[in-house]
């Protein structure tokens, strides 16, 4: 039986001149956002602040993670004009902090690393003062792909671990827990870049498993961690095993501190790119 969504996790629909402006800019540039595709509960709040998280390389993912609302289907050809359009949208929105994520593109030789890099380069040309955070897939752990990212010098490199080791194969059957940790460690050690990762909770993990994951992230040198409640996108996705109470998030903050993580965003509706500029 599906659990009822608690009231504190519900967000109102907001439609203002600002949200309409953001939608218009995105539509004009033919851009996707993870806000729409992943049904993010914070979409309207972010749109009212004139910001969005750009989703590059199409709407279709080559992986089928069981918590994610983005469709697993044959991916579209890369739009080579997309990096320029992203940069133009960043300028049009007046963003001081831009977040770019993508679907996973295992069909591409470099997993889309060069496309990520081109987005960074184009933003730097048009908006040199804008800080850039990228939220990437694991690129199958390919160090050549990671080197392309490192050379582009994003301000923050984010790769989400998503869940604890014990639930990884259930939630992310085509991923690998240790590989994700190695990606974060490699970028930190070679790139000297601020690194970030995020966890969903509510899939059946224990506090001990969360603590172990936080320790593993700390050991990679990860600078920033986000933790938020998993919300089931549809009945075809993984069930919610538990809705954490607001009070329980205070315990999770203590676990993050204990693990040595100095910078974190932990709360019911926190997502990896939520208030990312403020957190940096």
Number of C-alpha atoms within 10 A of each C-alpha: 5 9 11 8 12 10 7 10 13 11 13 9 10 14 11 11 11 17 19 15 16 21 16 12 16 20 11 11 15 11 18 20 22 22 19 17 15 16 15 18 19 19 22 22 18 18 22 18 14 18 24 29 24 22 22 24 24 19 20 18 21 16 19 18 21 17 23 21 19 19 17 16 12 12 19 12 9 13 12 11 11 20 21 19 20 25 23 18 22 23 15 14 18 14 21 15 18 26 23 22 21 24 24 25 22 17 12 13 11 18 22 25 23 16 21 23 19 21 22 26 19 18 24 17 11 14 17 12 12 17 19 22 26 26 24 21 23 23 22 18 19 15 14 12 18 24 17 18 24 20 10 18 18 21 18 20 24 30 22 20 27 24 25 24 18 14 16 17 16 16 20 19 13 13 19 17 18 12 16 21 24 16 21 28 19 18 23 20 11 11 19 12 19 19 25 26 24 25 23 23 24 19 22 16 17 13 13 11 16 21 18 16 23 25 18 16 27 20 15 18 21 28 22 22 24 24 26 21 23 25 25 20 17 11 8 10 15 18 20 20 14 15 20 16 13 12 10 12 17 13 12 18 17 13 19 25 14 13 18 17 21 13 16 19 20 20 20 21 18 21 22 23 24 20 17 17 15 7 12 15
